[in-house]
Amino acid sequence: MEQTDKVYLYGASGHAKVVRDIVKLSYIDVQCLIDDNPEVNELDGLTVVHSAEGLSPIIVTIGDCLMRRKIVEKLGDREYMTVVHPKAILADSVKLGMGTVVMAGALLNPYTVVGDHCIINTGASLDHDVKIGDFVHIAPHCTVCGGSEVGGGTWLGAGSTVIQGVKIGMDCYIGAGSVVVKDIPDGCLCYGNPARVIKQINNMNMTMQKIELGGGKKRFFSLECGYSLERRVAA
């Protein structure tokens, strides 16, 4: 992607506020936010529009891996920006995919490869030769030890540890604080120390049930794996 001084953030969320801060530190201007919810028209002092037509480059600022993937598929062939917080530490040999965001305090050691549209969140540590697939979320303060692999679409919960050489499959949810000591197949909900498979899930076909919480908030709850996403809707 050519050097640019502007970007558009897709997803009017708390995650967007953090990404905006990183972008500002890189002297790049967020033109506006994009969101599919017609009730949301402003966030953090920025205008929210409801169509991405003609807007580029974009960062998809939604923490949920499945939603992020679906939005990228909907947008089709676009330019996406990759951003790294200036207080993250990356070895020269690290490779980052398009649309990926690396947060403050993250440490990526030599020959780590991170795919497209990933989130490497605050204080996460990826050791040497780690491979991260597309649309992965490595939550705050996770540790992924050397030579490990995390498959596309997987969510690694806050404070989790993956020991060296372990392979986690695609579209998994690893609960916060888990310690993964052996390989995990695709499409699993896992948690614990040591982490164990709780159930198989089909991430691409999850049924999301909407629950009204009041006070302008809604929670979307997966009937398959128990994963939930809370969202505040502007009045």
Backbone hydrogen bonds in HBPLUS format (Angstrom, degrees):
<---DONOR---> <-ACCEPTOR-->    atom                        ^
c    i                          cat <-CA-CA->   ^        H-A-AA   ^      H-
h    n   atom  resd res      DA  || num        DHA   H-A  angle D-A-AA Bond
n    s   type  num  typ     dist DA aas  dist angle  dist       angle   num
A0029-ASP N   A0005-ASP O   2.92 MM  24  6.03 175.3  1.92 133.8 132.3     1
A0007-VAL N   A0029-ASP O   2.99 MM  22  6.32 139.3  2.16 154.7 153.9     2
A0031-GLN N   A0007-VAL O   2.98 MM  24  6.11 154.8  2.05 158.9 167.0     3
A0008-TYR N   A0057-PRO O   3.00 MM  49  6.27 148.8  2.10 147.3 157.2     4
A0059-ILE N   A0008-TYR O   2.95 MM  51  6.42 147.2  2.06 158.1 166.4     5
A0009-LEU N   A0032-CYS O   3.40 MM  23  6.79 161.5  2.44 153.2 156.5     6
A0034-ILE N   A0009-LEU O   2.80 MM  25  6.12 147.7  1.90 155.2 157.3     7
A0010-TYR N   A0059-ILE O   2.88 MM  49  6.13 163.8  1.90 148.4 153.9     8
A0061-THR N   A0010-TYR O   2.73 MM  51  5.51 138.7  1.90 126.4 140.2     9
A0011-GLY N   A0034-ILE O   2.63 MM  23  5.78 148.3  1.72 164.7 170.7    10
A0013-SER N   A0011-GLY O   3.06 MM   2  5.63 121.5  2.42 108.5  92.4    11
A0016-ALA N   A0013-SER O   3.05 MM   3  5.09 124.0  2.38  94.2 108.2    12
A0017-LYS N   A0014-GLY O   3.03 MM   3  5.23 126.7  2.33  99.6 113.1    13
A0018-VAL N   A0014-GLY O   3.40 MM   4  6.86 149.9  2.50 146.2 153.1    14
A0019-VAL N   A0015-HIS O   3.02 MM   4  6.35 164.1  2.04 155.0 159.3    15
A0020-ARG N   A0016-ALA O   2.81 MM   4  5.92 157.4  1.86 147.5 154.2    16
A0021-ASP N   A0017-LYS O   3.19 MM   4  6.39 150.9  2.27 138.0 144.7    17
A0022-ILE N   A0018-VAL O   3.17 MM   4  6.57 154.0  2.24 148.0 154.4    18
A0023-VAL N   A0019-VAL O   2.91 MM   4  6.18 162.9  1.94 156.5 161.2    19
A0024-LYS N   A0020-ARG O   2.91 MM   4  6.14 158.2  1.95 151.8 157.3    20
A0025-LEU N   A0021-ASP O   3.15 MM   4  6.40 150.0  2.25 142.4 149.7    21
A0026-SER N   A0023-VAL O   2.98 MM   3  5.12 141.5  2.13 100.5 112.3    22
A0028-ILE N   A0023-VAL O   3.13 MM   5  5.41 160.0  2.17 143.1 144.8    23
A0027-TYR N   A0024-LYS O   2.94 MM   3  4.97 156.9  1.99 110.8 112.7    24
A0033-LEU N   A0047-THR O   2.99 MM  14  6.24 174.7  1.99 161.9 163.5    25
A0049-VAL N   A0033-LEU O   2.82 MM  16  6.22 164.8  1.84 155.8 153.9    26
A0035-ASP N   A0049-VAL O   2.97 MM  14  6.37 153.3  2.04 162.1 170.0    27
A0040-VAL N   A0037-ASN O   3.13 MM   3  5.74 166.0  2.15 119.8 124.0    28
A0048-VAL N   A0041-ASN O   3.02 MM   7  4.58 157.1  2.08 116.0 112.0    29
A0043-LEU N   A0046-LEU O   3.01 MM   3  5.32 154.4  2.08 145.4 153.6    30
A0046-LEU N   A0043-LEU O   2.86 MM   3  5.32 165.8  1.88 120.7 125.4    31
A0055-LEU N   A0052-ALA O   3.04 MM   3  5.40 168.2  2.06 134.9 134.1    32
A0058-ILE N   A0079-GLU O   3.07 MM  21  6.45 152.1  2.15 135.6 141.0    33
A0081-MET N   A0058-ILE O   3.13 MM  23  6.01 151.1  2.21 129.9 137.2    34
A0068-ARG N   A0064-ASP O   3.01 MM   4  6.16 158.0  2.06 149.7 156.5    35
A0069-ARG N   A0065-CYS O   3.01 MM   4  6.23 158.3  2.06 148.6 153.8    36
A0070-LYS N   A0066-LEU O   3.00 MM   4  6.25 161.1  2.04 150.7 155.7    37
A0071-ILE N   A0067-MET O   2.99 MM   4  6.20 156.5  2.04 151.4 157.0    38
A0072-VAL N   A0068-ARG O   3.10 MM   4  6.34 161.7  2.14 148.7 153.4    39
A0073-GLU N   A0069-ARG O   2.96 MM   4  6.19 158.3  2.01 150.5 156.8    40
A0074-LYS N   A0070-LYS O   2.98 MM   4  6.18 149.2  2.08 140.8 149.2    41
A0075-LEU N   A0071-ILE O   2.87 MM   4  6.14 153.6  1.94 151.4 158.5    42
A0076-GLY N   A0072-VAL O   3.10 MM   4  6.28 144.4  2.23 145.5 153.6    43
A0083-VAL N   A0100-THR O   3.07 MM  17  6.61 147.3  2.18 154.2 163.8    44
A0102-VAL N   A0083-VAL O   2.99 MM  19  6.43 153.8  2.06 150.0 158.3    45
A0085-HIS N   A0102-VAL O   2.90 MM  17  6.09 160.1  1.94 154.3 160.6    46
A0088-ALA N   A0085-HIS O   2.96 MM   3  5.41 162.5  1.99 122.7 123.0    47
A0105-GLY N   A0087-LYS O   3.31 MM  18  5.67 148.3  2.42  97.7 105.8    48
A0089-ILE N   A0106-ALA O   2.83 MM  17  6.23 166.5  1.85 162.5 166.1    49
A0108-LEU N   A0089-ILE O   2.85 MM  19  6.24 165.1  1.88 165.6 170.6    50
A0091-ALA N   A0108-LEU O   2.99 MM  17  6.32 153.6  2.06 163.2 171.7    51
A0094-VAL N   A0091-ALA O   3.12 MM   3  5.54 168.0  2.14 116.3 120.0    52
A0095-LYS N   A0112-THR O   3.05 MM  17  6.53 158.3  2.10 155.6 162.6    53
A0114-VAL N   A0095-LYS O   2.83 MM  19  6.09 167.1  1.84 159.9 164.3    54
A0097-GLY N   A0114-VAL O   2.88 MM  17  5.98 120.5  2.24 127.9 145.0    55
A0117-HIS N   A0098-MET O   2.81 MM  19  6.16 156.5  1.86 146.2 154.3    56
A0101-VAL N   A0118-CYS O   2.96 MM  17  6.34 158.6  2.01 155.6 159.9    57
A0120-ILE N   A0101-VAL O   2.92 MM  19  6.26 171.1  1.93 167.7 170.2    58
A0103-MET N   A0120-ILE O   2.85 MM  17  6.12 171.9  1.86 174.2 173.1    59
A0106-ALA N   A0103-MET O   3.36 MM   3  5.98 159.7  2.40 133.5 133.5    60
A0123-GLY N   A0104-ALA O   3.06 MM  19  6.46 149.5  2.15 140.9 149.9    61
A0107-LEU N   A0124-ALA O   2.85 MM  17  6.34 155.4  1.91 157.8 165.8    62
A0126-LEU N   A0107-LEU O   2.80 MM  19  6.15 168.7  1.81 170.3 174.4    63
A0109-ASN N   A0126-LEU O   2.88 MM  17  6.18 169.6  1.89 167.2 170.6    64
A0129-ASP N   A0110-PRO O   3.01 MM  19  6.51 154.1  2.07 148.5 156.4    65
A0113-VAL N   A0130-VAL O   2.87 MM  17  6.30 161.3  1.91 164.4 169.9    66
A0132-ILE N   A0113-VAL O   2.81 MM  19  6.14 161.9  1.84 163.0 168.7    67
A0115-GLY N   A0132-ILE O   2.85 MM  17  5.81 132.0  2.08 132.1 147.2    68
A0135-PHE N   A0116-ASP O   2.85 MM  19  6.24 163.9  1.88 168.3 173.9    69
A0119-ILE N   A0136-VAL O   2.94 MM  17  6.41 153.4  2.01 154.2 162.5    70
A0138-ILE N   A0119-ILE O   2.82 MM  19  6.01 170.3  1.83 177.2 173.9    71
A0121-ASN N   A0138-ILE O   2.89 MM  17  5.89 165.8  1.91 165.6 170.4    72
A0124-ALA N   A0121-ASN O   3.11 MM   3  5.81 157.1  2.17 144.8 141.6    73
A0141-HIS N   A0122-THR O   2.91 MM  19  6.33 144.6  2.04 146.0 157.5    74
A0125-SER N   A0142-CYS O   2.82 MM  17  6.18 158.4  1.87 154.1 161.5    75
A0144-VAL N   A0125-SER O   2.81 MM  19  6.14 166.8  1.83 168.1 172.8    76
A0127-ASP N   A0144-VAL O   2.93 MM  17  6.21 170.6  1.94 177.2 179.5    77
A0147-GLY N   A0128-HIS O   2.93 MM  19  6.38 151.0  2.02 157.2 165.0    78
A0131-LYS N   A0148-SER O   3.04 MM  17  6.53 157.8  2.09 152.6 159.8    79
A0150-VAL N   A0131-LYS O   2.88 MM  19  6.37 156.1  1.94 161.4 169.1    80
A0133-GLY N   A0150-VAL O   2.84 MM  17  6.09 160.9  1.87 168.9 175.3    81
A0153-GLY N   A0134-ASP O   2.84 MM  19  6.36 141.4  1.99 151.2 162.7    82
A0137-HIS N   A0154-THR O   3.08 MM  17  6.54 159.8  2.12 154.0 158.8    83
A0156-LEU N   A0137-HIS O   2.91 MM  19  6.19 173.8  1.92 170.4 172.0    84
A0139-ALA N   A0156-LEU O   3.04 MM  17  5.92 164.0  2.07 160.2 165.4    85
A0159-GLY N   A0140-PRO O   2.96 MM  19  6.35 148.1  2.06 150.7 160.7    86
A0143-THR N   A0160-SER O   2.87 MM  17  6.37 155.9  1.93 156.2 164.2    87
A0162-VAL N   A0143-THR O   2.80 MM  19  6.25 154.4  1.87 160.5 168.6    88
A0145-CYS N   A0162-VAL O   2.89 MM  17  5.93 172.2  1.90 162.0 164.4    89
A0148-SER N   A0145-CYS O   3.32 MM   3  6.11 148.4  2.43 143.8 144.3    90
A0165-GLY N   A0146-GLY O   3.05 MM  19  6.40 143.3  2.19 141.5 152.7    91
A0149-GLU N   A0166-VAL O   2.91 MM  17  6.42 156.2  1.97 152.9 158.1    92
A0168-ILE N   A0149-GLU O   2.82 MM  19  6.03 168.9  1.83 150.1 153.4    93
A0151-GLY N   A0168-ILE O   2.81 MM  17  5.83 144.3  1.94 134.7 146.7    94
A0154-THR N   A0151-GLY O   3.34 MM   3  6.03 147.4  2.45 141.9 141.9    95
A0171-ASP N   A0152-GLY O   2.87 MM  19  6.25 154.5  1.94 144.1 152.4    96
A0155-TRP N   A0172-CYS O   2.85 MM  17  6.22 160.9  1.89 160.1 163.1    97
A0174-ILE N   A0155-TRP O   2.87 MM  19  6.13 166.1  1.89 169.5 174.3    98
A0157-GLY N   A0174-ILE O   2.77 MM  17  5.48 149.5  1.86 144.4 154.7    99
A0160-SER N   A0157-GLY O   3.17 MM   3  5.85 145.4  2.29 146.8 144.8   100
A0177-GLY N   A0158-ALA O   2.85 MM  19  6.19 138.0  2.03 140.8 154.3   101
A0161-THR N   A0178-SER O   2.84 MM  17  6.30 157.1  1.89 156.7 164.4   102
A0180-VAL N   A0161-THR O   2.75 MM  19  6.14 164.0  1.77 168.0 168.4   103
A0163-ILE N   A0180-VAL O   3.08 MM  17  6.30 171.1  2.09 169.4 169.6   104
A0184-ILE N   A0167-LYS O   2.93 MM  17  6.42 156.6  1.99 150.8 157.1   105
A0169-GLY N   A0184-ILE O   2.84 MM  15  5.74 135.0  2.05 133.9 148.2   106
A0187-GLY N   A0170-MET O   2.71 MM  17  6.05 169.6  1.72 172.5 176.2   107
A0173-TYR N   A0188-CYS O   2.95 MM  15  6.38 157.1  2.00 149.9 155.6   108
A0190-CYS N   A0173-TYR O   2.85 MM  17  6.23 167.8  1.87 168.8 171.2   109
A0175-GLY N   A0190-CYS O   2.75 MM  15  6.13 167.8  1.76 157.5 160.9   110
A0178-SER N   A0175-GLY O   3.22 MM   3  5.82 146.5  2.34 142.5 140.6   111
A0179-VAL N   A0192-GLY O   3.05 MM  13  6.53 156.0  2.11 151.2 151.1   112
A0195-ALA N   A0179-VAL O   2.76 MM  16  5.42 162.2  1.79 143.2 142.4   113
A0201-ILE N   A0187-GLY O   2.69 MM  14  5.14 167.1  1.71 143.5 146.6   114
A0189-LEU N   A0199-LYS O   2.91 MM  10  5.47 167.7  1.93 167.9 170.8   115
A0198-ILE N   A0189-LEU O   2.74 MM   9  5.57 167.9  1.75 162.2 166.0   116
A0191-TYR N   A0196-ARG O   3.33 MM   5  5.78 147.4  2.44 147.4 150.4   117
A0196-ARG N   A0191-TYR O   3.16 MM   5  5.78 159.7  2.20 127.7 127.1   118
A0205-ASN N   A0202-ASN O   3.08 MM   3  5.59 146.9  2.19 112.1 121.5   119
A0223-LEU N   A0207-THR O   3.17 MM  16  5.94 164.0  2.20 166.2 169.5   120
A0209-GLN N   A0221-PHE O   2.84 MM  12  5.12 172.0  1.85 146.5 144.2   121
A0221-PHE N   A0209-GLN O   2.86 MM  12  5.12 167.1  1.88 144.3 147.2   122
A0211-ILE N   A0219-ARG O   2.77 MM   8  5.16 153.2  1.85 152.5 161.5   123
A0219-ARG N   A0211-ILE O   2.90 MM   8  5.16 165.8  1.92 151.8 156.6   124
A0213-LEU N   A0217-LYS O   3.01 MM   4  5.37 162.7  2.04 145.2 145.5   125
A0217-LYS N   A0214-GLY O   3.23 MM   3  5.60 156.1  2.29 108.5 115.1   126
A0233-VAL N   A0216-GLY O   2.57 MM  17  5.20 172.3  1.57 177.7 177.4   127
A0218-LYS N   A0231-ARG O   2.79 MM  13  5.34 161.7  1.82 158.0 164.2   128
A0231-ARG N   A0218-LYS O   2.76 MM  13  5.34 163.7  1.79 166.2 170.9   129
A0220-PHE N   A0229-LEU O   2.82 MM   9  5.17 169.2  1.83 148.2 150.6   130
A0229-LEU N   A0220-PHE O   2.86 MM   9  5.17 150.4  1.95 144.2 154.1   131
A0222-SER N   A0227-TYR O   2.80 MM   5  5.27 168.8  1.81 166.4 169.8   132
A0226-GLY N   A0222-SER O   3.09 MM   4  5.12 143.1  2.23 128.7 136.6   133
